[in-house]
Amino acid sequence: MKRRDYLTDFEQLVMLAVLQLGDEAYGAPIRAALEEQAGRVVSIATIYVALSRLEEQDLVRSWFAEPTAVRGGRSKRLYAVTELGVEALERARDHFDRMWDGAREAMRRES
């Protein structure tokens, strides 16, 4: 898949949740973080579609953890943001910061 030059707001939120969760970044905790911190109520399927798209672009990576008895012997698919992903997040933040700076300047001129 061809890498885009931008991230959607949802992709940014998912990647930020993955960064915050560290070793516990998998579906359910990502969903909880999005709901609690961003006020976004989304299905697990929506999160996995975004993660798959991000992984195709090498912005996140995934692997399976060891199976646990608590999960009935099933493995969790864990996620981490790659170095390219961190760079993409930083670019997105910089773009928004510049846009906000311009908007603030325009609002000052109007008042």
N, C-alpha and C positions, 0 to 999 in steps of 0.2 A: 504494500500500500504506500502511496506517495505521502510523505510527511507534509502536513499543512504548516503554514507560517504562524498560525494562531491556535489558541486553545479556547474552547467554549467556556462560559462561566461554570457550567456543571463539571466539565473536565477538570478545571482548576480546583473546584471544591473537593472533588474526589481525590485528586492528587494531594491536596493539603491534608485531607483526612488520613490518607495513607502515611504521609510523613509524620503526622502527630501520633499515630497509633504504633509506629515502629514494628516490633515483632508480633504484634497482635492485629496486623492489618489484613483482615479478611472480611467477607461479605457483611455479616451481622454487625460487627463493631463499626465498620465504615458507614453503614446505614444509620446506626445510632448517632454517630458523630455528625452526620449531615443533618439529621433531624434536630438534635440538641443545639448545635452551634450555628447552623445556617438556616434553621427553620424550614428545611426542605424535606418533605415527606415523599419518598420515592420507593419503588419496589426494588427488591434485590436484583431482579432481572435487569432493570435499568442500569443499576450500578455495574453489573457484570458486562453489559454491552459496552459501557464507557471504558471499563478496564481492558476489555478485549481490544477496542479501538486504540487505546493508549499503548498497549503492549505491541500491537502491530507497528506502531510508530517508534518503538524502542524508548518510550517515555516512562514506562513502568515494566517491571519484570515480575514473573510469578514462579512459584515452585510449590510442591506439595510437602506439607509437614508430615512427620511420622503419625501413623494412625493412633488414635487414643480410644480407650475403653469407654470414656464418657460419650464419645460420638458413635458408639456402636462399631468401632473398628474403622471408621471412615477417616480420611485425611482432610485437613483443612488446606485450601489453596490460599497461600499467603502472597502478599504483594509488597513491592518496594518501588520507590521512585528512583529511576536511574539518574546518572549525572546529566544526561541530555534532558531528562524531565525537569530537573531542578533549574537548568538553564532556561527552559521554555517557560517555567513559572516566573522566573525572575524577569524575563522579557515582557511577559504579560503584565506583571506588576508595574514595570517601568512605563509601559504604554499607558496604563490607566493613570499613573501618577502624573505623567505629562499632560494628559487630557484634563485631569482635575486642576492642575496648575493653570492651564489656559482658561478653564471655566471660571475659576476663582477670580482671575484677572478680569475677565469680562464682567462678572457680577460686580466687582469693585468699581469698574468704569461706569456701570449703569446706576449705581447708587449715589 
